[in-house]
Amino acid sequence: MRWLLLKDLRILRRSPLLVSLLVLYPVVIATLIGFALSRGPEKPQVAFVNLVPESATQIELGGEEVDVTRQAGPLFRAIDPVRVDTREEAIAKVEDGEVLGALVIPKDTTRKLQAGLGSAEVEVLYNADDPVKSSYVRDTIKAQIQDANNALTKQLAKAAVEYLNLIGTGGRFEIFGRELDVLGLRRAEQLLRGSAQELPQRSAAREDVERVIMFARLARDNLDLSDEVLSSVGTPISVKQTELDGGATPLSSFAVAIAVTVSLMFITLLLAAGTLALEREENAFLRLVRGLVSRTELLLEKAGLAAVCSTAVCLVMLAGLGLFVDLRWERFPLWVAGVGAGALAFAAMGLAVGALTKEVRAASLLCVMLSLPLTFLALVPSGSVSPLLFDVVRVVSAVFPFKPTLEALDSALNDTGDITAPILHLLALFLAFGAASRVALRRFAG
Amino acid sequence: MAEPSGSKGATAQPDATPVLEGRDLVKRYGDREALRGVSVSASRGELVAVIGPNGAGKTTLLSILAGIQKSDEGSVSRAPAEIGWVPQQAAVYGKLTVAENLELFARLEKVGDPRAAVDRMLDLTDLRSRAGDQVGQLSGGNRQRVNIAVGLLGGQPVLLLDEPSAALDPRQRERVWEFVLSLAEGGTTVIYSTHNIQEAERHAQRVIVLADGELIFTGSPSGLEIAVEDGVTGGPPRDFEAAFVAFLRQQGH
C-alpha cells in the first residue's frame, strides 16, 4: 500500500495545474461563501435631498435646542448618501439607476415638529430593479427613520414632563422672551389652605375651598406619575435578546467554519474520486487486484491519501484565516479531530463517486454537482421553509458529511457544543460510504 | 472436435508437460453461457493462439485463466499470482516513467530485487533509452512493450496476452511480436487471443478456436487447414483465414 501511496503522490506532483486548481478553486469558493455569509450588502447609494432651510434646522423641545440634521447621522452610516438639491434631481437619479432610492426631507419638516401638531413627513422613493437591494434600502431607511422617531419622541416626552412638573410644582417659564412665574398646584394648594383657615367652620365657602384643595393634591399626586408614563412612550417596547441554542458563535468564526468545510469537501471528494477513477481509467485496477493489493486496501489507500492531503490543506487554511479572524489556538487538537473526521467521511463518499463513475472527468463533475446542493441544503436555516420540508432537508443533510463536518468544525473552533456527536456521525458515514464504495467497485471489473 | 496431429513451431519445440491447464470451464452471464465446458492446456515454451469470432469467449477464457474472473464451473491449475497477465489496453500509469512503472509493479509483486528486475525488463524490452520517459509520451507499440514487461515482472512461467497487437500499426506490431517470440524462446508459455488470423497462423504453434463459448478446434494452424479440406470443400482453402472462415461455417457458426 505504501508504494501505491507514493505512486499517487508522484502522479499528483506531476500534475501541478490539477493540484493548484484542486487547492485554489475550493479555497476561493470557500472564501467567497464565507464573505457572502459574514458581510451584509454594500452600503446602498441613496439620493438625499434636504429641503429644510439651514436657518430652520434647529427646533426647541422642552427648553432644549435640537438640531434635526444630527438625527441623520446614523442613517448616513447605513447608506451611501448622494446629496442633491431638488426632489426632481433625486427622482431622476433613481429612474436612471444611479441610486437605488431617494430620501426627501420637505422644507416644513422642522416647523411641523416644532408645532407638535400632526407628524412631519419624509418621502422615500425606491428603484425596484433589484428586489433584494430595493428591499435592503427600504428596510434600512425605515429602520433609521424609526430610530430618529424614537429620539424625537423621547425629546418631546421630556418636554412634556417638564411642562407637567411646572404645573405641579410651579416655577419660572420663558415664553416669547418673557419670563413668567407659574404658580403650580403645590403652591396653589398652600395658598388655598391659608385662605381656608380664615373662613368660618362648616361654612359653604370653606367647604368649596377644601374641595378645591383636595383636587389640587389629587392632581399633583397623579402628575408625579406622569413622567414615568411619558418616558415609556418613547420606547413602549424594548428588546431583551437571549440566545437559546447554537452558542454565541461570532459571524466571522462561523464563516471560517463554513469556508473550511467547503474546502475540505471539494478537495477530499475530488482527490478520492479522482485517484480511484484513475486506476480504472489507466486500466491498472484489474492488474492491481489480481493479488497485488486487495480491493479494501486500495480503497483505504485512496481514502487515506485524500484525507491526509485535504486535512493538511485545511489546517494551513485555518492558520492563514487565523491571521484575520480571532481563532482559539488552544483548541487546535479539536480542529484536527474535526477536520480529520470530516475528511475521512468525505473521502469515503468520494470513493463511492469514483467507483460509480469509473472515469476521472465524470467523477469530478459528479463531485461538483453533488457538493453545491449539499452545501446549500446544510445551510438552510430553520423557519425559512415549511416544517415538513425542513425535516426532509435535515434528513438529507444527515446522510451526507457536509452538515456534521460543519457542526464538528463549529464546535472545534467556537466551542458551540460537544464535538463527540458530530465526530461519531462522521465516522458512521465513513463506514457507510466505505461499504457503498466497496460494493460499487464491482463496476470496475466490468 | 478436430485434434491436431502436430504443431507448427515458430519457436523452440515446447516441452509436452502442461504448465497451465483449465478444465471444463463454464461461465454464465445471466442466461447466456459465455463459456461452455472449455478445457485448455499449454506446455512450457508453447505459443498458443485463441481465435474466434466476436463474442466467442476469448477474453472471458483468458480472464478466467488469469484469475480476473471466477468461472462458474471448472478449475485452473495455477493461482493468479503464478501467471503473468497482459490486458488488451496498456495497464500502466501514463504520468510515471517507464522505469517507475516497472519498479512500482516489481515492488507490488514483491520481487526480491526490484531494481535488478527493472534493469532486466528494460534490456528485454529494449526500452533502456526511454527509461526516464513518461509512459503517456510513448508510442502505442512501446507502451504495449511496457505493458508486457510489467506482466513479466513476477517471472511467472506463463504469460497470458489479450489481443496484444490490437490498435498497433504494422511496425509496432512487428516489434511486439519480436519481443513475445523471444520470451517463448526463453521457455515462457504464451497464450494470446487475437482477431488477426494471420498473426495466429504466423506465430502460434497451436490454435484454439472458440465459437459461442464452445471450443471447436485445438491443434496446429496446418491442422485446421487439413480439417477444412477434409470436411467441407474437398479442396485446399486458399489461405489460413479462408480455412478459418470455412471451418466456422462447417461447424455451424
Interface residues (C-beta under 8 A of the other chain):
Chain A: W3 L4 K7 R10 I11 R14 S15 E282 N283 A284 L286 R287 L288 R290 G291 L292 V293 A445
Chain B: A66 G67 I68 Q69 A79 P80 A81 W85 P87 Q89 A90 A91 V92 Y93 G94 K95 L96 E100 L104 F105 R107 L108 E109 Q134 V150
